[in-house]
Amino acid sequence: MHEMSIAISIVDAVADRVCQEGCTTVSSIELVVGRLSGVEVESLRFCFAAAAADTSAAGAELLIVEREAAGACEDCGAEFPIASYHACCPSCGRFRVRVTSGEELAVKSITIE
């Protein structure tokens, strides 16, 4: 399960930031996770709790904003929501769709004390 390696990476990044700021406790972490990122959100929550144990992020609230996926047709320029990488443009019917959002996986904010 790759969610554990993602959780460990998040905890490491947060620990680095806590060290830079000279703080000791993380109260919350906000993530942006795109629907096409391949990350199972509930698995990530579970793994985060285990990865954060005995670190400055232990007990931190993990807030996850799930970003909907969207695409743009490279032929007609239409922009629209998509459910997968194999999307058909609802305007022209072509399959030349470029993903414009939904692949994100990023730490948006950290609340430290």
C-alpha positions in Angstrom: 0.0 0.0 0.0 1.7 3.2 -1.2 -0.4 5.3 1.2 2.0 4.4 4.0 5.0 5.8 2.1 3.0 8.9 1.3 2.1 9.3 5.0 5.7 8.9 6.0 6.8 11.5 3.5 4.2 13.9 4.8 5.3 13.4 8.4 9.0 13.9 7.4 8.1 17.1 5.5 6.2 18.4 8.5 9.0 17.4 10.9 11.4 19.4 8.8 9.2 22.4 8.9 8.6 22.2 12.6 12.4 22.0 13.1 12.9 25.1 10.9 10.3 27.1 12.8 11.7 26.0 16.2 8.3 24.6 17.3 7.4 21.3 18.9 3.8 20.5 18.2 1.7 20.2 15.1 -2.0 20.7 15.7 -3.3 20.2 12.1 -2.2 19.4 8.6 -4.2 20.2 5.5 -3.7 18.2 2.4 -5.1 18.6 -1.1 -5.6 15.2 -2.8 -6.9 15.0 -6.3 -9.4 12.4 -7.3 -7.0 11.1 -10.0 -4.0 11.0 -7.8 -4.3 7.3 -7.1 -4.4 7.9 -3.3 -7.1 6.1 -1.3 -8.0 8.9 1.2 -9.3 6.6 4.1 -6.1 4.4 3.8 -4.0 7.6 4.0 -5.8 8.7 7.1 -5.2 5.3 8.7 -1.5 5.3 7.7 -1.0 8.9 8.8 -2.0 8.0 12.3 0.6 5.2 12.4 3.3 7.2 10.7 2.8 10.2 13.0 3.1 8.2 16.2 6.0 9.4 18.4 6.6 12.5 16.2 5.7 16.1 16.5 2.7 15.3 14.3 1.3 12.8 16.7 -2.3 13.6 17.4 -2.5 16.3 14.7 -5.8 16.6 12.9 -5.4 15.6 9.3 -7.7 17.7 7.1 -8.0 16.4 3.5 -9.5 18.4 0.7 -10.4 16.2 -2.2 -10.0 18.0 -5.5 -12.4 17.1 -8.3 -10.9 16.2 -11.6 -11.3 18.4 -14.6 -10.1 18.4 -18.2 -9.8 20.6 -21.2 -10.3 19.4 -24.8 -7.3 20.0 -26.9 -9.4 20.3 -30.1 -12.3 22.6 -29.1 -11.1 24.1 -25.9 -14.1 23.0 -23.8 -13.4 22.6 -20.1 -15.4 20.1 -18.1 -15.3 17.7 -15.1 -13.9 14.2 -15.7 -14.0 10.9 -13.9 -11.0 9.2 -15.4 -8.0 9.7 -17.7 -10.1 8.3 -20.6 -12.5 11.1 -21.0 -14.5 12.1 -24.0 -15.2 15.8 -24.6 -18.9 16.4 -24.2 -18.8 19.3 -26.7 -17.0 17.7 -29.7 -16.9 14.0 -28.8 -13.1 13.7 -29.2 -10.8 12.0 -26.8 -8.0 14.5 -26.8 -8.6 15.7 -23.2 -5.8 17.2 -21.1 -6.2 16.8 -17.3 -6.2 20.3 -15.7 -6.9 19.3 -12.1 -7.4 16.3 -10.0 -3.8 14.9 -9.9 -2.7 17.0 -6.9 -1.1 15.6 -3.8 0.2 18.4 -1.7 0.5 19.8 1.9 -1.6 23.0 1.7 -1.0 24.1 5.3 0.5 23.1 8.6 -0.6 24.6 12.0 2.2 24.4 14.4 2.7 25.6 18.0 
